Amino acid sequence: MIELKRAKENPILSPNKDIGWESKAVFNPAAILDDDKVYLLYRAIGEYDTYISRIGLAISNDGVNFERKNENPVIEPQDDYDRWACEDPRVTKIDDTFYITYVALSVRIREGGKPTYEIIHNLNSQTALVTTKDFVKFERHGIITPKNSDNRDVVIFPEKIDGKFVILHRPHRWCKNWFKDPKSKKIDVAIPVPFEELPHRPATWIAYSSDLKSWSNCELLIRSSHENDEKTGPGAPPIKTDKGWLLIYHHVKKDEKGRIIYTAKAALLDLKNPSKIIAKIPYPILFPKEEYEVKGDVNNVVFPTGVLVKDGELFVYYGTADKYCGLATIKLDEIIDELLRYRTI
């Protein structure tokens, strides 16, 4: 068995009490290596009453020690579709353009500092797209996920396949459990497969597009398989290796005490047809155990959102307990070798 090695500097990014919009929490960072620099786009919280998320930027020469580059957020609520939050960014580079996806919330999710069940249950998360060439000027492209799918964790592959963009995403409402709730009858949700083929719980799907707006060939990729599982979703954009697309994703379950636990797992997808899983490690490669992962705004969370390869080492950036940014590493060859022990095709 393998386990990612946590950086001794963890948490590598913490709330900045001197800057209001990121004074309470910084977590779930997107990460990308470009021109020998690591760019980190992190979700930030400045207060707990309305809990509005914004996205900040930090840059590093070594991938470990980061310097914040802006006193203001680089992405923040601006339009009706994201007026209450810009959450959980992911970043991919295709040619000379960086594609940044983030969760956009059009409604307030907290009242009196606490989330309400009614709001959370009926929340219709959407994912928006922003592009940039230099992390200075950003162009907004609006919502890219299917209507009423309650869609998060959208990651874009770093190259087109057969001339099309490829995404992984986690549509919360494309599962049997959601349709069993009486409240679901009030919302019109179009599903891409017959109801009988839906997973029981929220899962990871793959889809293709020519324009990042209209999606086709939506297929279920990774589903929850155990009784105590809650959901699975994409983590970071896949990394291309000579053995396949390396995917670090998140898995959520309830433990024996009924606590929700977020862990990180790994899979390998076919290079030409990424809807095929070549291998999947059956156990978590990172799980909450350090104080900064176990206790925070949401306890027991490691949430992988950024991955890159630097000098043969896989750097996995993750949110810890919805409070801090963490880093864990492993030799790329080591994780690929372990994956190939569990080949499925």
Buried (B, 14 or more C-beta within 10 A) or exposed (E): EBEBBBBEEBBBBBBBEEBEBBBBBBBBBBBBBEEEEBBBBBBBBBEEEBBBBBBBBBBBEEBBEBEBBEEEBBBBBEEEBBBBBBBBBBBBBBEEEBBBBBBBBBEBBBEEEEEEEEEEEBBBBBBBBBBBEEBEEBEBBEBBBBEBBBBBBBBBBBBBBEEBBBBBBBBBBBBEBBBEEEEBEEEEBEBBEEEEEBBBBBBBBBBBBEEBEEBEEBBBBBBBEEEEBBBBBBBBBBBBBEBBBBBBBBBBBBEEEEEBBBBBBBBBBEBEEBBBBBBBBEEBBBBBEBEBBBBBBBBBBBBBBBBBBBEEBBBBBBBBBBBBBBBBBBBBEEBBEBBEEBEEE
